[in-house]
Each structure stands twice: as structure tokens, then as C-alpha cells.
Amino acid sequence: MSEKVRASHILLMYAGSARSTATRSKAEAETQINQLKAQLDGGGDFAELARQHSDCPSGKSGGDLGPFGRGQMVPEFETTTFGMEVGATSDVIQTDFGYHIIHRTG
């Protein structure tokens, strides 16, 4: 099993999620992330959607988080990313930070 992975993500925070300054409700964030997932499933450009919509500072670089090892991300994020093939895009997952779509790049 790989010691490090590389991934990009789109994060939508909501009022009350960890470290959030977002004002959208949890329901609004869930609706928006599902719309983004549908765009990706229809051939949308991951990096461009991350730049336009992600609440994470990584959005400026197309969602790129760079390489990371086990124990560096919250468990839900780590489990999903390490379980994906390179080039795959996850379903919507939820962590304490909000809703994510992850694209494994390495």
C-alpha cells in the first residue's frame, strides 16, 4: 500500500463546520456540492470548478493539496483518498470541515 498519495479537492463549508467562515447552511452546502459532482460526472473540469467554488485555500491552485501521508488528514478524507485509484474522483464525502469531492492525482 502506498505511503503517500496526492490529491485535489473541492470543499464546501457551511455555518458551523470546523474553521468555517461560510454563511451557507448545511443543506445549501449539500445541494451545491451535489450540483458540482453532477458537473464533474458530466465532464466538468475539476481544477476549474475548484478554483471557482472551493472554500479551501487550495482552491486557488485547482484544489491541489500536494502529497500527504497517513495521519495527515482527517480519517474520512484519508480513508477515501487512499482507497481510490490514481485518476479517480470520489463521491461526495462529509468531514467536520464540510463536504468534499476528492480527485486522486498521485
C-alpha angles and dihedrals in degrees: 000000000000118000093207135025133188123219146163124214145186113222125193113189125194136200105291099021117124115287090353126157090173119123097199117108122247089252091051091050091049092050092048095047091050089052090051091049089053090051090051091048087053093055101275119161109257096206093048093049089048091052091050101041116014118112091204118096086236087072089082088065095045093273095298111160094178122224120329138174135219115297095028098095133045112278098254092051094045095047092050096046097045089047094056130088118240107272094026125124120214131229115252111292129188128221133164087274096058136261122340140189111197128202114193110218103171 
